[in-house]
Amino acid sequence: MHCNSRQDDLIYDIGAHKGDDAAFYLAKGFRVISVEAHPTHASVIRKRFSSEIEDGRLVLVNKGLHTKAGVVDFYVHQHDVWSSFVRNDEFTSGTYRTIPVEVIRFKDLIDDFGIPYYLKIDIERLDFAVVADLPHLKVFPRYISFEHHNRSQECLDILVETGYDSFKFIEQTGKNLHPLPNPPLEGQYVDCKITNLMTGAFGEETMGGWMSFDALLEFVEETEKPGCWYDFHARHRD
């Protein structure tokens, strides 16, 4: 379905949490595919955006994305933003429980809904599972963001291989200090406070200048601080 062209009014919100980013994208005039594995969060999204779901502006996919389709263990942490398919060092504190969750491949999502303008990925240490499917595409999202994690270099290598040539490395705790431009550079202007539960600005509205891949690697080495939270953003060359 529409896999040979990009839909420039469509955003994929992968790891939608409770829908704060989705609300921002909708307000900017985009259609949204919200992908959320956590059943409680999906229920919140379903109620919060009932009218947008009814009119087709938002589609909720209450499944996870993984390297293969099936049913796998999902670790529901008491600190809900840490819930993940990957049991990692954050699970050494606090309590969590395990539930079965249906998972699909990213390429299957593309088959159903097409190529988005912006692909936001934030699925707690499993962002690679999405990025790894990019080589299957013939057309690519104009912009991609993903959370910095232990497989970031592999993700970046795939992005370069598939035609992404401009990058940013953004420290996320300071993103709320970056005002959204007016006139807007993406969609409609929204008077919105970006919170720490949001990925926030995307595309040309992200802070800082775009850099080459080599410059990015040097910048990461020079600026990355232990314990900080970073996102990579990438822009395709087309």
Secondary structure, 3 states (H helix, E strand, C coil): CCCCCEEEEEEEEECCCCCHHHHHHHHCCCEEEEECCCHHHHHHHHHHCHHHHHCCCEEEECCEECCCCEEEEEEEECCHHHCECCCCHHHHCCCEEEEEEEEECHHHHHHHHCEEEEEEECCCCCHHHHHCCHHHCCCCCCEEEEECCCCHHHHHHHHHHCCEEEEEEEEHHHHHHCCCCCCCCCCCCCCCCCCCCCCCCCHHHCCCCCECHHHHHHHHHHHCCCCCCEEEEEEECC
